C-alpha cells in the first residue's frame, strides 16, 4: 500500500502523534519501533524522523501534547476549591482526580490511550522524567494547598500525600484488569466511574491519615 501523503505539516505531525499514542498505550514505549509508528500512521519513516529525529523526542511530544489541557483543568478545580475556603478532603481529592477521569472517560479513545501511557510512565525509572517535568509544578501547588490546610511548616507530608493520591488514581484509571483477576471475573473495572466514589473516600481518608499522623 502506498504511503499516504500528508501535505500539511501540522496534519502530518498530528497523524504521527495519534499513531504513536495508540501504539505506546498498547505496547509501551520500548515495544514500539519508529518504523511501526510510521506504518500505523501510513506515512514514510522519513516523515516521522523529520518531525521527531529521535524516539525520545516522539515520546516527549506524546506526553506533552495533552499535558496543558489536564493541568489547566486541575488548576481550575484547585482555584475553585481555594475560593470555597473548604477543608473537605473529598472535594480536594476530587479537584485533583476528577479532571483526569473526565478526560479519559469522555469517549475519546485518544484520551483513554493517553491515560494508559501516563499510568505506564509514572512507574518507569527510564521515562518518568519525561512525564514529571510537565506535571510536577501542578502537583506542588496541590501539595502546598494541603500543607496550608493543616498548618504545617514544611511540605514533606503533603508531597507524600499527593504522591500516594497519584498512585491510587492511576491504579484505578489504568486498564490493568486487576479487579477482574483478583475477583475471578465477578467485578468489572472497565468503567472507572463505577469505582470513583470509593476511590475518593479512600484517598480522602488516606490524606487525613498522612497529614494528621
N, CA, C and O of each residue as an XYZ file, in Angstrom:
852
protein
N       0.844     -1.186      0.000
C       0.000      0.000      0.000
C       0.883      1.242      0.000
O       1.837      1.334      0.773
N       0.569      2.170     -0.848
C       1.355      3.393     -0.922
C       1.160      4.204      0.338
O       0.070      4.232      0.910
N       2.204      4.855      0.762
C       2.113      5.678      1.952
C       1.271      6.911      1.653
O       1.375      7.510      0.582
N       0.432      7.280      2.625
C      -0.393      8.462      2.461
C       0.494      9.695      2.480
O       1.446      9.779      3.257
N       0.174     10.642      1.623
C       0.907     11.887      1.582
C       0.141     12.921      2.395
O      -0.997     13.255      2.064
N       0.749     13.422      3.441
C       0.129     14.434      4.276
C       0.830     15.745      3.994
O       1.927     15.988      4.498
N       0.206     16.592      3.194
C       0.868     17.800      2.738
C       1.002     18.827      3.862
O       2.011     19.527      3.944
N       0.013     18.918      4.709
C       0.055     19.878      5.779
C       0.970     19.374      6.885
O       0.772     18.281      7.414
N       1.985     20.183      7.234
C       2.964     19.736      8.223
C       2.306     19.462      9.566
O       2.630     18.475     10.227
N       1.378     20.335      9.976
C       0.690     20.118     11.236
C      -0.147     18.868     11.206
O      -0.239     18.144     12.197
N      -0.771     18.610     10.047
C      -1.580     17.398      9.910
C      -0.743     16.149      9.996
O      -1.159     15.164     10.607
N       0.424     16.170      9.397
C       1.322     15.022      9.450
C       1.783     14.760     10.875
O       1.826     13.616     11.328
N       2.122     15.820     11.565
C       2.602     15.685     12.939
C       1.504     15.092     13.829
O       1.770     14.210     14.646
N       0.280     15.576     13.668
C      -0.832     15.071     14.466
C      -1.105     13.603     14.163
O      -1.354     12.809     15.070
N      -1.055     13.248     12.872
C      -1.276     11.859     12.477
C      -0.241     10.934     13.114
O      -0.574      9.849     13.589
N       0.994     11.367     13.118
C       2.075     10.569     13.706
C       1.893     10.456     15.220
O       2.062      9.378     15.790
N       1.551     11.561     15.865
C       1.346     11.533     17.316
C       0.178     10.635     17.702
O       0.255      9.902     18.688
N      -0.909     10.689     16.923
C      -2.055      9.823     17.209
C      -1.670      8.350     17.095
O      -2.049      7.529     17.931
N      -0.915      8.030     16.051
C      -0.492      6.645     15.851
C       0.437      6.191     16.972
O       0.288      5.091     17.503
N       1.387      7.036     17.323
C       2.330      6.691     18.388
C       1.612      6.528     19.721
O       1.898      5.604     20.482
N       0.688      7.421     19.991
C      -0.064      7.364     21.239
C      -0.816      6.041     21.373
O      -0.804      5.418     22.435
N      -1.461      5.623     20.303
C      -2.207      4.371     20.326
C      -1.287      3.175     20.530
O      -1.574      2.291     21.338
N      -0.189      3.152     19.799
C       0.741      2.027     19.890
C       1.447      1.984     21.248
O       1.611      0.913     21.832
N       1.863      3.146     21.746
C       2.522      3.198     23.050
C       1.578      2.728     24.150
O       2.005      2.053     25.086
N       0.302      3.078     24.044
C      -0.680      2.650     25.041
C      -0.827      1.139     25.042
O      -1.026      0.532     26.095
N      -0.731      0.535     23.877
C      -0.908     -0.909     23.753
C       0.334     -1.694     24.147
O       0.241     -2.737     24.793
N       1.516     -1.178     23.747
C       2.732     -1.992     23.867
C       3.861     -1.350     24.657
O       4.917     -1.962     24.819
N       3.667     -0.140     25.149
C       4.727      0.530     25.880
C       5.722      1.193     24.950
O       5.751      0.913     23.752
N       6.527      2.061     25.502
C       7.493      2.794     24.689
C       8.533      1.870     24.061
O       8.861      2.000     22.882
N       9.046      0.942     24.856
C      10.126      0.089     24.361
C       9.646     -0.939     23.342
O      10.448     -1.474     22.576
N       8.354     -1.216     23.327
C       7.834     -2.245     22.427
C       7.434     -1.743     21.053
O       6.929     -2.510     20.234
N       7.656     -0.452     20.793
C       7.203      0.124     19.516
C       8.350      0.852     18.822
O       8.755      1.924     19.273
N       8.883      0.294     17.735
C       9.919      0.989     16.974
C       9.308      2.097     16.112
O       8.115      2.065     15.811
N      10.117      3.065     15.720
C       9.628      4.163     14.887
C       9.051      3.658     13.571
O       8.108      4.240     13.035
N       9.612      2.592     13.062
C       9.112      2.039     11.794
C       7.655      1.591     11.943
O       6.853      1.738     11.020
N       7.327      1.045     13.111
C       5.952      0.614     13.358
C       5.015      1.819     13.472
O       3.867      1.766     13.032
N       5.513      2.896     14.063
C       4.715      4.121     14.141
C       4.416      4.639     12.739
O       3.286      5.029     12.446
N       5.418      4.644     11.881
C       5.232      5.101     10.504
C       4.210      4.237      9.773
O       3.356      4.750      9.050
N       4.302      2.939      9.964
C       3.365      2.023      9.319
C       1.942      2.268      9.803
O       1.003      2.292      9.007
N       1.788      2.451     11.116
C       0.455      2.648     11.682
C      -0.136      3.988     11.248
O      -1.347      4.109     11.062
N       0.724      4.991     11.088
C       0.276      6.314     10.647
C       0.108      6.387      9.140
O      -0.430      7.364      8.618
N       0.571      5.349      8.434
C       0.524      5.286      6.972
C       1.305      6.435      6.344
O       0.848      7.081      5.401
N       2.489      6.671      6.888
C       3.390      7.684      6.334
C       4.779      7.062      6.210
O       5.055      6.007      6.781
N       5.631      7.722      5.468
C       7.001      7.244      5.315
C       7.776      7.419      6.615
O       7.538      8.364      7.367
N       8.701      6.508      6.873
C       9.535      6.609      8.068
C      10.296      7.936      8.081
O      10.502      8.532      9.138
N      10.705      8.385      6.912
C      11.449      9.641      6.829
C      10.622     10.823      7.325
O      11.176     11.794      7.841
N       9.305     10.749      7.172
C       8.445     11.827      7.656
C       8.375     11.809      9.185
O       8.323     12.859      9.825
N       8.375     10.615      9.756
C       8.390     10.504     11.219
C       9.671     11.100     11.772
O       9.639     11.894     12.712
N      10.802     10.717     11.186
C      12.080     11.211     11.698
C      12.314     12.685     11.363
O      13.128     13.346     12.007
N      11.608     13.193     10.367
C      11.679     14.639     10.067
C      11.061     15.428     11.219
O      11.633     16.415     11.681
N       9.895     14.988     11.677
C       9.222     15.681     12.771
C       9.814     15.326     14.131
O       9.842     16.155     15.040
N      10.284     14.091     14.262
C      10.811     13.612     15.545
C      12.115     12.865     15.278
O      12.099     11.651     15.074
N      13.236     13.571     15.276
C      14.524     12.963     14.930
C      14.921     11.774     15.803
O      15.715     10.935     15.377
N      14.386     11.692     17.002
C      14.690     10.550     17.873
C      13.400     10.038     18.502
O      12.398     10.750     18.565
N      13.441      8.814     18.957
C      12.281      8.230     19.619
C      11.976      8.965     20.919
O      10.814      9.117     21.296
N      13.019      9.417     21.597
C      12.824     10.148     22.845
C      12.050     11.437     22.607
O      11.222     11.828     23.431
N      12.316     12.096     21.485
C      11.577     13.314     21.162
C      10.116     13.014     20.848
O       9.231     13.804     21.180
N       9.867     11.893     20.218
C       8.492     11.487     19.939
C       7.757     11.187     21.235
O       6.618     11.617     21.418
N       8.395     10.457     22.130
C       7.788     10.137     23.417
C       7.454     11.416     24.180
O       6.356     11.556     24.719
N       8.401     12.342     24.221
C       8.181     13.602     24.926
C       7.023     14.374     24.308
O       6.222     14.969     25.029
N       6.927     14.373     22.988
C       5.844     15.091     22.306
C       4.490     14.472     22.602
O       3.499     15.185     22.763
N       4.442     13.146     22.674
C       3.189     12.459     23.004
C       2.729     12.841     24.410
O       1.546     13.106     24.627
N       3.649     12.871     25.353
C       3.299     13.224     26.727
C       2.923     14.702     26.842
O       1.982     15.060     27.550
N       3.666     15.551     26.140
C       3.464     16.993     26.220
C       2.129     17.416     25.641
O       1.477     18.313     26.175
N       1.719     16.786     24.563
C       0.591     17.268     23.768
C      -0.677     17.491     24.589
O      -1.384     18.474     24.367
N      -0.970     16.620     25.509
C      -2.220     16.726     26.276
C      -2.012     17.255     27.693
O      -2.973     17.401     28.448
N      -0.771     17.538     28.052
C      -0.496     17.941     29.431
C      -1.118     19.291     29.775
O      -1.591     19.479     30.895
N      -1.126     20.228     28.839
C      -1.683     21.547     29.127
C      -3.169     21.465     29.458
O      -3.641     22.141     30.372
N      -3.905     20.642     28.721
C      -5.344     20.507     28.959
C      -5.610     19.937     30.345
O      -6.492     20.417     31.057
N      -4.856     18.921     30.728
C      -5.057     18.297     32.031
C      -4.636     19.228     33.160
O      -5.344     19.354     34.159
N      -3.488     19.878     33.005
C      -3.038     20.811     34.034
C      -4.007     21.974     34.202
O      -4.308     22.375     35.327
N      -4.496     22.516     33.096
C      -5.425     23.644     33.168
C      -6.702     23.257     33.894
O      -7.218     24.020     34.711
N      -7.210     22.059     33.591
C      -8.434     21.593     34.246
C      -8.212     21.398     35.739
O      -9.079     21.737     36.546
N      -7.069     20.860     36.108
C      -6.774     20.665     37.533
C      -6.635     21.995     38.261
O      -7.167     22.164     39.358
N      -5.935     22.920     37.665
C      -5.712     24.203     38.319
C      -7.012     24.984     38.468
O      -7.190     25.709     39.446
N      -7.912     24.843     37.516
C      -9.212     25.494     37.634
C      -9.998     24.905     38.801
O     -10.642     25.635     39.554
N      -9.942     23.581     38.947
C     -10.620     22.940     40.074
C      -9.974     23.334     41.404
O     -10.669     23.513     42.404
N      -8.650     23.467     41.414
C      -7.959     23.887     42.635
C      -8.335     25.320     42.990
O      -8.538     25.636     44.162
N      -8.428     26.187     41.985
C      -8.825     27.580     42.215
C     -10.206     27.633     42.863
O     -10.416     28.381     43.818
N     -11.136     26.852     42.355
C     -12.488     26.829     42.914
C     -12.475     26.312     44.353
O     -13.181     26.830     45.218
N     -11.665     25.287     44.592
C     -11.575     24.723     45.944
C     -11.054     25.769     46.923
O     -11.576     25.902     48.030
N     -10.033     26.506     46.517
C      -9.449     27.525     47.392
C     -10.445     28.650     47.640
O     -10.560     29.141     48.762
N     -11.159     29.058     46.606
C     -12.143     30.134     46.749
C     -13.273     29.739     47.693
O     -13.830     30.587     48.392
N     -13.608     28.459     47.713
C     -14.655     27.984     48.629
C     -14.181     27.973     50.072
O     -14.982     27.855     50.999
N     -12.850     28.100     50.256
C     -12.258     28.061     51.599
C     -12.708     26.800     52.337
O     -13.100     26.838     53.503
N     -12.637     25.696     51.622
C     -13.129     24.426     52.160
C     -11.990     23.593     52.736
O     -10.848     23.664     52.282
N     -12.331     22.805     53.745
C     -11.375     21.837     54.281
C     -11.846     20.412     54.009
O     -11.382     19.458     54.632
N     -12.768     20.292     53.074
C     -13.335     18.994     52.718
C     -12.325     18.216     51.877
O     -12.076     18.568     50.724
N     -11.749     17.170     52.443
C     -10.706     16.414     51.751
C     -11.243     15.636     50.564
O     -10.505     15.370     49.615
N     -12.509     15.268     50.599
C     -13.096     14.603     49.438
C     -13.135     15.560     48.260
O     -12.837     15.167     47.132
N     -13.502     16.817     48.508
C     -13.510     17.826     47.441
C     -12.092     18.104     46.950
O     -11.865     18.331     45.761
N     -11.149     18.084     47.878
C      -9.749     18.291     47.488
C      -9.281     17.169     46.566
O      -8.686     17.422     45.519
N      -9.555     15.925     46.965
C      -9.171     14.780     46.142
C      -9.870     14.826     44.790
O      -9.288     14.470     43.766
N     -11.114     15.264     44.800
C     -11.857     15.348     43.541
C     -11.280     16.411     42.629
O     -11.248     16.225     41.413
N     -10.820     17.532     43.194
C     -10.220     18.593     42.390
C      -9.000     18.086     41.631
O      -8.728     18.512     40.509
N      -8.275     17.175     42.261
C      -7.071     16.641     41.613
C      -7.389     15.521     40.621
O      -6.772     15.439     39.559
N      -8.342     14.669     40.960
C      -8.567     13.456     40.161
C      -9.672     13.574     39.127
O      -9.605     12.933     38.078
N     -10.696     14.387     39.404
C     -11.841     14.448     38.502
C     -11.477     14.897     37.086
O     -12.012     14.331     36.132
N     -10.590     15.890     36.898
C     -10.249     16.288     35.525
C      -9.691     15.130     34.697
O     -10.009     15.004     33.514
N      -8.866     14.293     35.307
C      -8.310     13.143     34.594
C      -9.411     12.162     34.231
O      -9.458     11.654     33.110
N     -10.303     11.895     35.190
C     -11.415     10.981     34.931
C     -12.302     11.509     33.809
O     -12.696     10.755     32.919
N     -12.616     12.804     33.851
C     -13.487     13.385     32.829
C     -12.880     13.269     31.435
O     -13.588     13.007     30.462
N     -11.586     13.463     31.345
C     -10.928     13.436     30.040
C     -10.812     12.019     29.493
O     -11.116     11.778     28.325
N     -10.376     11.086     30.327
C     -10.214      9.719     29.808
C     -11.556      9.014     29.665
O     -11.670      8.015     28.956
N     -12.574      9.546     30.347
C     -13.904      8.963     30.227
C     -14.809      9.719     29.275
O     -16.022      9.510     29.263
N     -14.220     10.599     28.478
C     -15.004     11.458     27.595
C     -15.534     10.732     26.361
O     -16.350     11.278     25.618
N     -15.075      9.517     26.148
C     -15.446      8.788     24.940
C     -14.429      8.939     23.823
O     -14.532      8.276     22.791
N     -13.463      9.793     24.022
C     -12.384      9.982     23.054
C     -11.305      8.937     23.346
O     -10.626      9.018     24.370
N     -11.146      7.965     22.459
C     -10.197      6.884     22.683
C      -8.771      7.394     22.804
O      -7.931      6.771     23.453
N      -8.504      8.532     22.175
C      -7.149      9.091     22.256
C      -6.817      9.480     23.696
O      -5.685      9.295     24.143
N      -7.792     10.013     24.417
C      -7.550     10.339     25.822
C      -7.417      9.072     26.658
O      -6.632      9.026     27.605
N      -8.176      8.059     26.310
C      -8.044      6.784     27.017
C      -6.641      6.211     26.794
O      -6.020      5.698     27.726
N      -6.152      6.300     25.570
C      -4.793      5.859     25.280
C      -3.777      6.659     26.093
O      -2.815      6.108     26.630
N      -4.008      7.954     26.172
C      -3.095      8.816     26.921
C      -3.077      8.426     28.401
O      -2.026      8.426     29.041
N      -4.252      8.097     28.930
C      -4.319      7.657     30.318
C      -3.494      6.408     30.565
O      -2.833      6.284     31.596
N      -3.534      5.480     29.612
C      -2.720      4.268     29.728
C      -1.232      4.610     29.738
O      -0.453      4.028     30.492
N      -0.856      5.557     28.894
C       0.551      5.958     28.810
C       1.000      6.609     30.115
O       2.089      6.322     30.613
N       0.167      7.479     30.666
C       0.508      8.130     31.926
C       0.701      7.091     33.030
O       1.643      7.179     33.818
N      -0.196      6.111     33.080
C      -0.098      5.072     34.104
C       1.193      4.274     33.951
O       1.849      3.957     34.943
N       1.558      3.949     32.718
C       2.784      3.193     32.475
C       4.021      4.014     32.844
O       4.949      3.510     33.476
N       4.019      5.279     32.441
C       5.205      6.125     32.574
C       5.472      6.518     34.011
O       6.626      6.672     34.412
N       4.414      6.683     34.789
C       4.579      7.143     36.171
C       5.450      6.211     36.991
O       6.099      6.648     37.941
N       5.476      4.931     36.639
C       6.241      3.953     37.403
C       7.524      3.513     36.683
O       8.150      2.523     37.061
N       7.898      4.253     35.657
C       9.080      3.903     34.880
C      10.256      4.784     35.272
O      10.182      6.007     35.159
N      11.337      4.169     35.729
C      12.532      4.952     36.045
C      13.178      5.491     34.778
O      13.907      6.483     34.817
N      12.912      4.843     33.667
C      13.513      5.245     32.407
C      12.827      6.454     31.793
O      13.484      7.306     31.196
N      11.499      6.534     31.938
C      10.748      7.573     31.230
C      10.012      8.541     32.142
O       9.364      9.463     31.646
N      10.087      8.371     33.438
C       9.279      9.207     34.329
C       9.651     10.680     34.248
O       8.803     11.542     34.482
N      10.918     10.989     33.917
C      11.326     12.393     33.809
C      10.543     13.105     32.725
O      10.177     14.270     32.877
N      10.285     12.400     31.623
C       9.513     12.995     30.533
C       8.107     13.352     30.985
O       7.493     14.279     30.456
N       7.602     12.616     31.960
C       6.256     12.865     32.477
C       6.261     13.933     33.557
O       5.476     14.879     33.502
N       7.138     13.787     34.535
C       7.064     14.647     35.714
C       7.377     16.105     35.406
O       6.872     16.992     36.093
N       8.184     16.374     34.404
C       8.510     17.774     34.118
C       7.286     18.560     33.666
O       7.278     19.789     33.735
N       6.253     17.862     33.206
C       5.030     18.531     32.779
C       3.990     18.624     33.883
O       3.076     19.445     33.802
N       4.114     17.793     34.918
C       3.060     17.717     35.926
C       3.511     18.061     37.337
O       2.668     18.224     38.220
N       4.799     18.175     37.576
C       5.274     18.391     38.944
C       4.848     19.749     39.513
O       4.515     19.851     40.694
N       4.859     20.771     38.689
C       4.507     22.098     39.193
C       3.064     22.130     39.711
O       2.788     22.671     40.782
N       2.154     21.542     38.934
C       0.766     21.484     39.381
C       0.632     20.649     40.651
O      -0.103     21.019     41.567
N       1.340     19.529     40.706
C       1.302     18.686     41.903
C       1.804     19.448     43.121
O       1.252     19.301     44.211
N       2.846     20.262     42.950
C       3.369     21.053     44.068
C       2.332     22.064     44.559
O       2.238     22.322     45.759
N       1.564     22.630     43.650
C       0.538     23.595     44.045
C      -0.543     22.919     44.888
O      -1.028     23.500     45.859
N      -0.917     21.703     44.522
C      -1.870     20.950     45.334
C      -1.247     20.612     46.693
O      -1.916     20.704     47.722
N       0.012     20.225     46.696
C       0.684     19.889     47.953
C       0.781     21.107     48.859
O       0.594     20.994     50.070
N       1.070     22.260     48.292
C       1.167     23.479     49.092
C      -0.189     23.848     49.696
O      -0.268     24.291     50.842
N      -1.247     23.663     48.918
C      -2.595     23.936     49.431
C      -2.919     23.018     50.603
O      -3.475     23.451     51.612
N      -2.565     21.750     50.455
C      -2.809     20.782     51.519
C      -1.990     21.111     52.762
O      -2.493     21.024     53.882
N      -0.749     21.482     52.566
C       0.113     21.877     53.690
C      -0.510     23.040     54.471
O      -0.548     23.026     55.701
N      -0.995     24.045     53.736
C      -1.589     25.218     54.384
C      -2.887     24.863     55.117
O      -3.189     25.442     56.161
N      -3.651     23.917     54.573
C      -4.892     23.494     55.233
C      -4.616     22.938     56.621
O      -5.392     23.146     57.554
N      -3.493     22.225     56.746
C      -3.170     21.594     58.023
C      -2.200     22.430     58.864
O      -1.858     22.046     59.982
N      -1.762     23.559     58.331
C      -0.883     24.443     59.083
C       0.504     23.891     59.318
O       1.141     24.226     60.316
N       0.979     23.060     58.428
C       2.323     22.507     58.574
C       3.373     23.519     58.117
O       3.106     24.365     57.263
N       4.550     23.422     58.689
C       5.630     24.334     58.335
C       6.383     23.900     57.075
O       6.908     24.738     56.343
N       6.431     22.603     56.827
C       7.120     22.104     55.636
C       6.153     21.252     54.821
O       5.039     20.957     55.254
N       6.610     20.865     53.629
C       5.715     20.200     52.671
C       5.926     18.706     52.553
O       5.347     18.074     51.670
N       6.749     18.117     53.430
C       7.069     16.705     53.236
C       5.814     15.832     53.260
O       5.607     15.012     52.366
N       4.984     16.010     54.280
C       3.808     15.151     54.391
C       2.824     15.409     53.243
O       2.250     14.471     52.691
N       2.639     16.660     52.896
C       1.679     16.966     51.830
C       2.170     16.450     50.478
O       1.367     16.000     49.660
N       3.459     16.509     50.241
C       4.003     15.968     48.995
C       3.817     14.457     48.948
O       3.428     13.905     47.919
N       4.097     13.791     50.065
C       3.896     12.338     50.100
C       2.423     11.994     49.906
O       2.099     11.010     49.242
N       1.541     12.786     50.474
C       0.113     12.541     50.307
C      -0.309     12.653     48.848
O      -1.119     11.858     48.370
N       0.238     13.638     48.140
C      -0.091     13.798     46.720
C       0.464     12.636     45.903
O      -0.200     12.150     44.988
N       1.664     12.193     46.224
C       2.249     11.048     45.515
C       1.391      9.807     45.731
O       1.150      9.051     44.789
N       0.928      9.589     46.958
C       0.045      8.454     47.228
C      -1.259      8.596     46.450
O      -1.788      7.617     45.924
N      -1.769      9.817     46.381
C      -3.008     10.093     45.644
C      -2.848      9.738     44.171
O      -3.729      9.120     43.572
N      -1.729     10.129     43.599
C      -1.461      9.821     42.187
C      -1.412      8.315     41.969
O      -1.965      7.809     40.992
N      -0.753      7.599     42.874
C      -0.620      6.156     42.722
C      -1.975      5.462     42.738
O      -2.235      4.578     41.923
N      -2.836      5.866     43.668
C      -4.169      5.266     43.745
C      -4.973      5.611     42.496
O      -5.627      4.748     41.910
N      -4.919      6.865     42.097
C      -5.666      7.317     40.928
C      -5.285      6.524     39.685
O      -6.157      6.066     38.946
N      -3.999      6.363     39.454
C      -3.550      5.669     38.255
C      -3.895      4.187     38.297
O      -4.173      3.585     37.260
N      -3.880      3.598     39.482
C      -4.224      2.176     39.588
C      -5.684      1.942     39.235
O      -6.039      0.864     38.757
N      -6.532      2.932     39.463
C      -7.948      2.818     39.144
C      -8.210      3.153     37.673
O      -9.002      2.482     37.011
N      -7.554      4.175     37.175
C      -7.851      4.660     35.837
C      -7.166      3.859     34.733
O      -7.612      3.886     33.586
N      -6.090      3.147     35.062
C      -5.419      2.333     34.051
C      -6.171      1.016     33.874
O      -6.732      0.482     34.831
N      -6.180      0.504     32.665
C      -6.903     -0.745     32.374
C      -6.037     -1.954     32.692
O      -5.670     -2.720     31.801
N      -5.713     -2.119     33.973
C      -4.852     -3.235     34.367
C      -5.635     -4.536     34.526
O      -5.058     -5.623     34.502
N      -6.959     -4.417     34.690
C      -7.843     -5.580     34.865
C      -7.518     -6.372     36.125
O      -7.834     -7.558     36.212
N      -6.888     -5.722     37.102
C      -6.543     -6.421     38.339
C      -7.790     -6.791     39.138
O      -7.836     -7.843     39.775
N      -8.801     -5.920     39.100
C     -10.038     -6.226     39.819
C     -10.656     -7.507     39.279
O     -11.108     -8.360     40.044
N     -10.673     -7.636     37.958
C     -11.225     -8.837     37.333
C     -10.424    -10.067     37.717
O     -10.992    -11.123     37.996
N      -9.101     -9.931     37.731
C      -8.243    -11.074     38.035
C      -8.424    -11.538     39.477
O      -8.599    -12.728     39.739
N      -8.382    -10.589     40.405
C      -8.476    -10.953     41.820
C      -9.861    -11.491     42.160
O      -9.994    -12.416     42.961
N     -10.896    -10.907     41.546
C     -12.269    -11.339     41.847
C     -12.715    -12.505     40.980
O     -13.860    -12.948     41.065
N     -11.797    -13.007     40.136
C     -12.108    -14.114     39.220
C     -13.320    -13.774     38.341
O     -14.194    -14.604     38.087
N     -13.328    -12.513     37.891
C     -14.342    -12.083     36.935
C     -15.660    -11.619     37.530
O     -16.579    -11.277     36.787
N     -15.775    -11.598     38.842
C     -17.057    -11.197     39.447
C     -17.279     -9.688     39.362
O     -18.419     -9.229     39.306
N     -16.176     -8.908     39.353
C     -16.294     -7.454     39.346
C     -15.562     -6.887     38.141
O     -14.591     -7.464     37.650
N     -16.055     -5.732     37.673
C     -15.553     -5.137     36.434
C     -14.898     -3.793     36.734
O     -15.431     -2.999     37.510
N     -13.758     -3.541     36.128
C     -13.070     -2.263     36.316
C     -12.975     -1.468     35.016
O     -12.266     -0.464     34.958
N     -13.675     -1.902     33.982
C     -13.559     -1.249     32.677
C     -14.005      0.204     32.723
O     -13.435      1.051     32.034
N     -15.021      0.498     33.530
C     -15.520      1.868     33.652
C     -15.059      2.446     34.982
O     -15.584      2.061     36.027
N     -14.085      3.365     34.973
C     -13.569      3.907     36.237
C     -14.607      4.701     37.009
O     -14.442      4.905     38.212
N     -15.684      5.162     36.351
C     -16.721      5.903     37.064
C     -17.349      5.053     38.168
O     -17.775      5.578     39.197
N     -17.403      3.743     37.950
C     -18.039      2.873     38.919
C     -17.322      2.833     40.250
O     -17.960      2.761     41.300
N     -16.002      2.879     40.214
C     -15.226      2.799     41.453
C     -14.769      4.169     41.950
O     -14.110      4.270     42.985
N     -15.115      5.210     41.219
C     -14.619      6.547     41.566
C     -15.054      7.009     42.961
O     -14.209      7.499     43.710
N     -16.335      6.879     43.349
C     -16.722      7.325     44.697
C     -15.946      6.625     45.811
O     -15.566      7.257     46.797
N     -15.712      5.323     45.655
C     -14.935      4.598     46.655
C     -13.488      5.078     46.676
O     -12.874      5.197     47.736
N     -12.955      5.349     45.487
C     -11.591      5.841     45.411
C     -11.449      7.175     46.134
O     -10.471      7.389     46.850
N     -12.417      8.077     45.953
C     -12.371      9.376     46.616
C     -12.361      9.215     48.131
O     -11.592      9.878     48.827
N     -13.215      8.333     48.638
C     -13.258      8.103     50.078
C     -11.928      7.554     50.588
O     -11.449      7.949     51.652
N     -11.341      6.646     49.822
C     -10.063      6.039     50.202
C      -8.955      7.098     50.223
O      -8.165      7.160     51.164
N      -8.907      7.926     49.179
C      -7.868      8.951     49.099
C      -8.042      9.987     50.199
O      -7.074     10.369     50.855
N      -9.272     10.441     50.402
C      -9.520     11.461     51.423
C      -9.113     10.962     52.808
O      -8.478     11.692     53.569
N      -9.473      9.726     53.136
C      -9.100      9.160     54.429
C      -7.589      8.993     54.538
O      -7.002      9.238     55.592
N      -6.964      8.573     53.436
C      -5.515      8.402     53.438
C      -4.780      9.709     53.616
O      -3.789      9.775     54.344
N      -5.263     10.763     52.949
C      -4.641     12.078     53.100
C      -4.706     12.536     54.547
O      -3.712     13.011     55.096
N      -5.867     12.395     55.165
C      -6.001     12.817     56.555
C      -5.092     11.992     57.465
O      -4.515     12.512     58.421
N      -4.976     10.719     57.160
C      -4.101      9.879     57.957
C      -2.647     10.319     57.867
O      -1.930     10.339     58.868
N      -2.225     10.665     56.675
C      -0.845     11.121     56.480
C      -0.612     12.483     57.145
O       0.390     12.684     57.832
N      -1.537     13.400     56.935
C      -1.349     14.772     57.411
C      -1.540     14.897     58.921
O      -0.998     15.815     59.537
N      -2.302     13.987     59.521
C      -2.602     14.087     60.947
C      -1.689     13.234     61.818
O      -1.705     13.348     63.043
N      -0.899     12.382     61.183
C      -0.058     11.460     61.949
C       0.994     12.208     62.772
O       1.786     11.582     63.477
